[in-house]
Each structure stands twice: as C-alpha cells, then as structure tokens.
C-alpha cells in the first residue's frame, strides 16, 4: 500500500439508549463513516487530527480507509498502521460501577513486508490492543497469512473488550502493537452498558440502603439520592 499524508485531531463521545439495567449503544461514528473524504485511503498523523469525526489519533499514524478494501459496515474502516503503529481513542461518559462491553470487528492489512531492512517492514501477525483509563489492556490477533483474506474479502472477526468504569468519564483506546506500514484493521465499534444493580432504583438509598453502596459509596442518604437523580441512567 502506498502512503499519502493528511493531518487531523478529534474526540469521540458515544451516545447511549437505555432500557432497564442493560442498554445497547452504538458509538457515534463507530463505523468511521463520517469524516474527510478518504478516497482509497488517507494517512492521518497524531497532530491536530480531526479528519475522522469525533475520534482522536493519539500516536503514530493510521490509514483512514475509504474504498481501498471492503469494510464490515459501510465503506470506511481504519488500518491502525499508517507509516508506523498508531492509536485512536474516544472519551466515554460513564457511570462508576457500570460494566461496558466494547464490541468491534478486526481484520488485518493483507500486505506485509518480511524483510526487516524494508522501511515499511510489518510482520504478518497483526496485533491490536484495547485499553481504558486505569484498566487492564487486552491484545487481539489477526494473521492474514493464515486467514488468507483479501481486499475484497477481509474476513472481519468480531471481538469484545469489557471493563468496569471507575469514574464519570473513561478514555477508550485502540492501538497497534506491531511496527511498519501494514497493520491491524478496525471497524464497527459499538458499546453495551450494564448498570450496577444497586443503582437501578433510587429507593434503595432509603432505610440505610445508602450504606450498602460501595462503587460509588456515599456519606448519607441524601448524597445517594442526589447521585441517582443526577444520573437518570442510574435511576431506571
């Protein structure tokens, strides 16, 4: 893949739809369909990067894929290696104690360069890391040499990364863990939120129920009720 240049910066916040204690939410621009026209692809660097709407390119560079290969959803996706390993992130509004299941599809650039002296050297096994603020990372693999995928059939595979929020905002990050210009491919990111059972009914703050809360904990019943009222998601 030849490389072209483009510069941008952005932040993604997911929109949520809630029902009972479990809700499914598709991240705003989770399939990267909104952004500067990519054509076949454009390379984006981690400097003032706004070309992929609502996403931040945090490090290295990525290729914003248009029609270069087939996406799993829509027409756009991301090669997590532009000229080198890159990373993208979004800031989520979260509820402490709630569980978040991040679903996404992964493939790998069918190209590789086996010669370590090649400036674009990339191993065949593509490694994508997912992490959140203060959380434990998880690595996912896709090896085109074994999968025999192609630009026409990328053989996208579904994966899920889960975490429990510890604050009211959480930064979710995807990053390549391999060198070179041919990296893991990312598309169709979505998220499901499961509220902590103790936060599903504000009446549980009554009759010393507020003392049983641990994540978050409260000093008194009023503080418990105020928290639930200020977080409508937690009051459903």
N, C-alpha and C positions, 0 to 999 in steps of 0.2 A: 504494500500500500504506500503510495506516495503521500507526503505530508504537506499540508498547507497551513497558513498561520491565521489566527484570529484571537482577539483578546477580550475577556469578559469577567463579570463577578455577580453573584446573586444569592438569595436566601429563600429556601422553600419552607412554608408552613402548611402542614396537612389540614384539610377541612374534615370534620367528623360528623357523622349522623348517628344518633344514639337511640337505642331502644332497650329497655330493661337494663340489665347489668352488663350485657355484652353488645358491642356495636361494631359494625364493619365500616371502614372509611377508606376511600380511595384518595391517595395523596394528590394534591393539586399538581398537575403536570407530572404525575407519576410515571407516565409513559414518554415523557420528554417531547411531546408533540408541539408544545408551544415554545418558540424561541426564534432566533435569527435563522433565515433560510439556510439549510445546511447543504443543499445540493446533494452530491455524493457523500461528502463529509467536510467538516472544517476542524482544524485543531485549535483548541482553546487552552490558554495558559492561566495560571493562578494569579492573575493581576487584573483587577477591575473587571472581573468576568461576569457579564450579565446576559450573555447570548442564549443560555438555556434558562428560560423563565423560571424564577424562584429557586434556582439551585446555585450553590456556591462551589466553584472549583477551588479547592483548598491548597493543593500541592501539585507540583509537576505539571503535567498536561494531559488532556484527554481528547479523543476524537469524537465530535458530535456527528453521529451518523445519520444521513438522510436516506438516499436510495442506494447506498453502496452495498448493503446487504439487507436481507428480509428481517424486519422486526417481528417480535411476537405479538405486539399490539400497535396498531397504527403503522407509521412509516419510519419513526425515529427510535434510536437507541444510543448507547454510549460504548465506545471502546475505551476502557479505563487506562490505556496507554496511548498517549499522543506520540511524543518523541521519547518519553520516559514514563515511569509509573506515575499515575495521577490519582487524585481523590476528589470526591464530591460529597457535599453534606447538605443537610436541611435542619432547621430548628423546629422542633415539635412543641406544642403546648401540651403538657402532660399533667396528670394527677398523681401525686405521691402515693405509692402503693398499688397503682393500677398496672396491669400487665399489658404489654404491647407485643403483638406478633407481626413482624415485618415480613411480608411476602414479596418475592421478586423472582425474576427469571434471569438465568445466567447462561451464557454460551461463551465461545472463545473465538478470537480472530483466527480464521483458518490458516493465515500465514504465520510462519515462524522463521527465524534465522538461526541456524545451528552453529555457525562459525562465531566463536567468542570474540574474534577480531573484527567482526562486522559491527559498525557503529549502531546498527539497529538490532543487534542480537537480542532474540527473545526465545526463551525455552518453550517447548510445545505445551507443557502443562501450565495452564493459566490459573492463577490463584487470586481470588477476590476476598478481601477482609471486610467484615461488617462490625461496627462498634458503636457504642453510645456513650454519652458523658458519664464517666466514672464506672462504666460497666466492663464486662468481660467480652473480648472480641471473639469472633468465630471466623474461621477460614473455610472457603468453599473452592472446589476444584472443577476444572473442565479441561480435558485434554483433546484437542482436535485431531491429533494423530491417532487416537483410539476411537473417537466418535465418528471420524470421517465426515464431519459436517462441511457445508459449502456455503457460499454467499446466498444461494437460492434456498437452501435448507440448513438453517443454523442449528437445528436440533436443540432449541431452547429447553432448559430444565428448570422446574420450579424449586425454590428453596424457601425456608423460613428461618428468621432470626428472632429470638424472643428476649425481652428484657422487662424488668420491673422498674418503673420510674421512681426516682428518689427526690425529685424536685418538680417545680411547676413548668420547667422547660428542659428539654433534652435535645442535644445535638446528635443526630444520627449520621454516621459517616460510612461511605463505601470507598475502599481504596485498593489499588492493585498492589500485589506483593511480588511482582516479577519485573525485571529490567526490560528495556528495549521498547520497540515501537508497535508491538502486536500483542495486545493484552486480553484480559477477560472482558466479556461484553455484558452489559447490564440493561434491563428493560422491565417495564410494567411493575413498578414498585407500588405496593399498597400496604395498609396497616389496619389491624384489628385491635380495638381497645377492650379490655375486660376490667370492669371496675372492682375494687376490693369489696367484698360482701358487706363489711362494716360501714361502708359509705353509701350504700344503696338506699338507705332510709334515714332521714334526719331524726325520726322519732327514737332511733337507737341512742341518741345523745341523752335522752331523758333517764330518770331514775338511776343516776350514777353510771349509765351506759357509756358516757364520755370517757370514763376511767379505763375502759377496756380497749380503747383505740391505741394502737402502737405505731402506726405509719400512715398519717401523722398522729402524734399524741397531742393532748390538749390539757390546759391548766384548769378548765372548768367547763360546765355545760354550755354556757353562753358562747365560749370560743368555739366549741364543737359545732353548735347550731350555725354560728356565723360563717364558719368554713363551708358547711354544706350548702347554705343559702348562696354563698358567693361562687359556688361551683355547681351550677344546675345539673351538670352531667352526673355529679355525685348524688344528687337528690332524687334521681329517677329510679 
